[in-house]
Amino acid sequence: MVSWSYSPGAVRKHLNDAIDFVCSSIGCYCSSPGTDFTRRRKLPADDLIKFLIQFQSKSLTSEIGDYFTDMDIPPSVSAVIQQRYKLDPDALYRVFRLFTDSIHVNSLFHEYRLLASDGSDINIPYAPEDSETYHIQKGMTRGFNQLHLNALYDVMNNCYADIEIDTAAKSNEACAAEAMIESHGNSYGKFIYIADRGYEKYGLIAFLIENNVKFAIRVKDISSNGILSTMSLEDKEFDLDLEKIITRLQTNEVKEHPEKYVRLMTNQTFRYLPIEKEFYNLKFRAVRFKITDDTYECLITNLPRDTFPINVMKELYHKRWSIEGSFREMKYTIGLTEFHGKNRQFLYQEIYARTILYNLCQFIVESTPPDKSDTRYAYRINFSSAVTNIRQYLADHIDEKKLILRIKKFLTPIRSGRSYARHIRAQSAKLFTYRSA
């Protein structure tokens, strides 16, 4: 349970304050500064942003009817679309940052925030003319469109600290992680960066070390083809201080000692090895521990051994998995598979808006502990039910007291130790013609 607490009204006020702040300088976030959003219409900038945040998975006509219940004649679909064309998606991103940073979360792991990094593909409406997002696999006659969401997720407080949207064709998760940390790292306080095997990059590890960022990155096992595979390590649990020397030289010494040197290819960039420098010494700690009788996990880290021994490292990395659950909740509970437009501007608006709604719901849920005690299982709030009721609260259909009662009513038991085989299935964005009325 978190050690911080906000009432639903306080969380909502933080969001409204962030929206008001952005709208006070809306000229910085629109297509035509000085003309857009200068006249008072049915859908001014602040109402438009709140409307986007409360989008569900219905047709746009139904969304308008559900939201503008206090108007005799709500805005038309055409009017909503025209207003959306005026709004830069950066306005939603700015609201996301202001709102998230205003909530002072302080659930820590050994005095550190835990920021997990990962990415997830987002299926978007079919648009073969968009070459940057359109893909067609071998043997298929029809392709599909995707964006890629890179995220820093606070696993102890269950919220997104930062996100970056990329086209799947240009996806580079490690570079996105560097950019997010470089842009906002100082605002996170003391934190540990956690990542999976897709982030096993010399450049990223060097970046974290050079910027004094604590990290724990899962890497491939010693029998695979990763960083540790060339270092002649024993097939057992270990906790070692290791070193790799990175170079662009192609001498016999470099070629004959792969356990010691990493030779960069001509097309590889490495920001800490300028042309005038021949070597970069990359020192790190490598931890290997058993997860079953015959399988191991390996982590590369710069955390001190005395306060983060193997058993703590194992617990630390295990906490990363909550980011995987957050992507599922974003897509299928919040609705990140169902959009209300095809162009890039509208898609970005909705992705940022969905992330704002996700954080808002988590802040309220985490501050509303379940009442059940002395039962066989520990219980947690049913997030799907909570999201439904929080949407009702934001639309002023229920008050704060009723919201809290409803959130606490629907609980889910926490059954530890259960595991299931992961079945990956192709998913697509929901077509516009197949939406609920």
C-alpha positions, 0 to 999 in steps of 0.5 A: 500500500502506498504511503501517500493519499489524495482524495478524488477531489484533490486529484481532480483539482490537480488535473484541472489546475494543469489544464487551466495552466496550459490553456492560459497560454494556449497560443503556444499549443495551437495551429494558428496562434492569435486566432485559434481558441480566441473566440468563446465557442461551445468547445473552448480549449479547456473543455476540448482537453477534458472531453478528450481525456474522458473519451471511451470506446464509442462512436464520436456521436455517442461520445458527444452525447454522453459528455455534453449532457448540460447543453440543449444542442451539443457541438456537432461532430464536424465542430469537434473535428475542427476544434481538434485540428487547432489543438497541438498534441503537445498541449495534452503532453504538457498537461500530462507532465504538469498533472503527474509531477504535481502528485507527490508520490513517495512509495519507495524501494530501499529509498529509491523510486523504481522507474521501469522502461519498456515499449509497446506497439499500438495498433491504429486505424488502417491507413496504407498511405502512411508509410511510416506506420504501415507494415506488411508482413511477408505472405500477407496481402493486407498490412496494418498500421502501428505506433510505438509507445515508449514509457518510464513507469513508476512501479511502486506508485503505479503511474507513468512518469513519462512517455514518448510516441514513436513510429514503429518503423523508427522504433529505438527504445534505448534512445527513447529511454535516454531522451526521457531520462535526460529531459526529466531525470532531475525531477524524479529524485533518487531513482533506479532505472530498470529494463528488460533484455531489449535494452541491453545496449553498451551505449545506454549502460554508458549513458546511465553510468556517466549520468550517475543514474542507478540501474538494473538491466536484464541481459542475456544469459552467459550461454547466449549472444549477449554482453556476458557471453564472451567473458568465460564466466562459470555456469553458476550463480555469481556476483562479479565486478566486470569490465569491457573496453569499447573501441573502434580499433581493428588491431589483432589484440582487439580481435583476439580478445573478445572477452575483453574488447568490444569493437564498434562497427563503422555504422554504430554510434557511441557518444562517449568515444570521440574520434580522438579517443581509442578506448572507453572502459565500461565497468559494471557489476553482473549478477546471476541468480537461479529462477528455476532448477536449471534456468538463470537470470542475469542483471547488469547494474551499478548498485552497491553490493552491500545494500543490494545483494543478490536476493534484493536484486532478484526482488528489485527486478521482479517489480519491473513486471508491473509495467507489462500489466499497465500496458494491458490496462491502458489498451483494454481498460482505458481504451488505447485500441480504439481511436476517433481519428486516423491522422497523426495529430488526432492519434497523438492527442488520444494517446496522451489523453489516455495516459492522463486518464490512466494516471488519474485513475491510478492516483485515485485507486492507490489512495482508496485502500480496500476495507477487507481484512482478516480474510483468506486472501489480500484484496485489491481494487478492481481497476476496470470497475474503478475506471468506469466509476471514475469516468462517471465522477468526472462527468459529474454523474456521481459525487465523491462519496458515491465514487469511493463507495463504488470503488471499495465495493468491487475488489479482486483477491490477490492470489500469489504464485499463479502463472500462466503461459503467455499466448501472443495473438495479433490484435488490431485497432477497432474499426470505426464502424464497429462501435457501441452506440 
